[in-house]
Amino acid sequence: MSASSIQTIHAREILDSRGNPTIEVDVSLAGGATGRAAAYSGERDHAFRRIVIMDSE
């Protein structure tokens, strides 16, 4: 296994600064490096739009 192979992925729901749910993910690599990223939940006009599905839908 190379040092850049993904070891673990942990995702969780978080709230953005306006209280809207979004996702945050932690990734750990076999070489020991880690990273964290959160998706922006705001509305913007893009060529590729996301579809939001809430738990209650």
PyRosetta script that sets phi, psi and omega in degrees:
from pyrosetta import init, pose_from_sequence

init()
pose = pose_from_sequence("MSASSIQTIHAREILDSRGNPTIEVDVSLAGGATGRAAAYSGERDHAFRRIVIMDSE")
pose.set_psi(1, 131.0)
pose.set_omega(1, -179.6)
pose.set_phi(2, -80.1)
pose.set_psi(2, 162.4)
pose.set_omega(2, -178.5)
pose.set_phi(3, -64.6)
pose.set_psi(3, -20.7)
pose.set_omega(3, -179.5)
pose.set_phi(4, -94.8)
pose.set_psi(4, 5.5)
pose.set_omega(4, 177.0)
pose.set_phi(5, -71.8)
pose.set_psi(5, 138.8)
pose.set_omega(5, 179.5)
pose.set_phi(6, -71.0)
pose.set_psi(6, 126.9)
pose.set_omega(6, 179.3)
pose.set_phi(7, -93.2)
pose.set_psi(7, -51.8)
pose.set_omega(7, -179.1)
pose.set_phi(8, -142.5)
pose.set_psi(8, 153.3)
pose.set_omega(8, 172.9)
pose.set_phi(9, -134.0)
pose.set_psi(9, 126.3)
pose.set_omega(9, 176.3)
pose.set_phi(10, -125.2)
pose.set_psi(10, 123.5)
pose.set_omega(10, 179.8)
pose.set_phi(11, -117.0)
pose.set_psi(11, 148.0)
pose.set_omega(11, 179.1)
pose.set_phi(12, -147.7)
pose.set_psi(12, 154.9)
pose.set_omega(12, 173.4)
pose.set_phi(13, -85.6)
pose.set_psi(13, 133.5)
pose.set_omega(13, 175.8)
pose.set_phi(14, -128.0)
pose.set_psi(14, 171.3)
pose.set_omega(14, 175.3)
pose.set_phi(15, -108.6)
pose.set_psi(15, 135.1)
pose.set_omega(15, 177.3)
pose.set_phi(16, -78.2)
pose.set_psi(16, -174.7)
pose.set_omega(16, -175.5)
pose.set_phi(17, -65.0)
pose.set_psi(17, -16.9)
pose.set_omega(17, 177.6)
pose.set_phi(18, -100.9)
pose.set_psi(18, 4.1)
pose.set_omega(18, 179.3)
pose.set_phi(19, 85.9)
pose.set_psi(19, 10.2)
pose.set_omega(19, 178.1)
pose.set_phi(20, -86.4)
pose.set_psi(20, 140.0)
pose.set_omega(20, 179.4)
pose.set_phi(21, -71.2)
pose.set_psi(21, 140.4)
pose.set_omega(21, 174.9)
pose.set_phi(22, -146.9)
pose.set_psi(22, -174.1)
pose.set_omega(22, -175.8)
pose.set_phi(23, -120.1)
pose.set_psi(23, 144.7)
pose.set_omega(23, 174.7)
pose.set_phi(24, -128.4)
pose.set_psi(24, 139.1)
pose.set_omega(24, -175.4)
pose.set_phi(25, -131.1)
pose.set_psi(25, 134.5)
pose.set_omega(25, 170.9)
pose.set_phi(26, -106.0)
pose.set_psi(26, 134.0)
pose.set_omega(26, 178.3)
pose.set_phi(27, -125.4)
pose.set_psi(27, 131.9)
pose.set_omega(27, 176.2)
pose.set_phi(28, -116.8)
pose.set_psi(28, 134.8)
pose.set_omega(28, 178.1)
pose.set_phi(29, -99.4)
pose.set_psi(29, 160.0)
pose.set_omega(29, -178.7)
pose.set_phi(30, -60.9)
pose.set_psi(30, -29.8)
pose.set_omega(30, 179.8)
pose.set_phi(31, -79.4)
pose.set_psi(31, -0.8)
pose.set_omega(31, 177.3)
pose.set_phi(32, 102.3)
pose.set_psi(32, -11.6)
pose.set_omega(32, 178.6)
pose.set_phi(33, -70.3)
pose.set_psi(33, 146.1)
pose.set_omega(33, 177.6)
pose.set_phi(34, -132.5)
pose.set_psi(34, 158.1)
pose.set_omega(34, 177.5)
pose.set_phi(35, -150.9)
pose.set_psi(35, 155.6)
pose.set_omega(35, 178.6)
pose.set_phi(36, -137.1)
pose.set_psi(36, 138.2)
pose.set_omega(36, 177.9)
pose.set_phi(37, -143.8)
pose.set_psi(37, 147.0)
pose.set_omega(37, 176.3)
pose.set_phi(38, -125.1)
pose.set_psi(38, 141.6)
pose.set_omega(38, 179.8)
pose.set_phi(39, -85.3)
pose.set_psi(39, 139.0)
pose.set_omega(39, 176.4)
pose.set_phi(40, -74.0)
pose.set_psi(40, 134.2)
pose.set_omega(40, -176.6)
pose.set_phi(41, -105.6)
pose.set_psi(41, 9.1)
pose.set_omega(41, -176.8)
pose.set_phi(42, -74.4)
pose.set_psi(42, 166.2)
pose.set_omega(42, 178.9)
pose.set_phi(43, -93.9)
pose.set_psi(43, 125.8)
pose.set_omega(43, 174.9)
pose.set_phi(44, -144.9)
pose.set_psi(44, 156.2)
pose.set_omega(44, 175.7)
pose.set_phi(45, -89.3)
pose.set_psi(45, 113.3)
pose.set_omega(45, 177.8)
pose.set_phi(46, -128.6)
pose.set_psi(46, 160.2)
pose.set_omega(46, 177.0)
pose.set_phi(47, -64.9)
pose.set_psi(47, -32.6)
pose.set_omega(47, -179.5)
pose.set_phi(48, -115.9)
pose.set_psi(48, 104.5)
pose.set_omega(48, -177.5)
pose.set_phi(49, -94.5)
pose.set_psi(49, 148.0)
pose.set_omega(49, 176.4)
pose.set_phi(50, -89.9)
pose.set_psi(50, 159.8)
pose.set_omega(50, 174.1)
pose.set_phi(51, -111.8)
pose.set_psi(51, 123.6)
pose.set_omega(51, -178.8)
pose.set_phi(52, -96.4)
pose.set_psi(52, 125.0)
pose.set_omega(52, 176.4)
pose.set_phi(53, -122.0)
pose.set_psi(53, 116.3)
pose.set_omega(53, 178.7)
pose.set_phi(54, -87.1)
pose.set_psi(54, 160.8)
pose.set_omega(54, -179.3)
pose.set_phi(55, -57.2)
pose.set_psi(55, -33.3)
pose.set_omega(55, -175.6)
pose.set_phi(56, -82.0)
pose.set_psi(56, -2.4)
pose.set_omega(56, -177.1)
pose.set_phi(57, -97.7)
pose.dump_pdb("model.pdb")
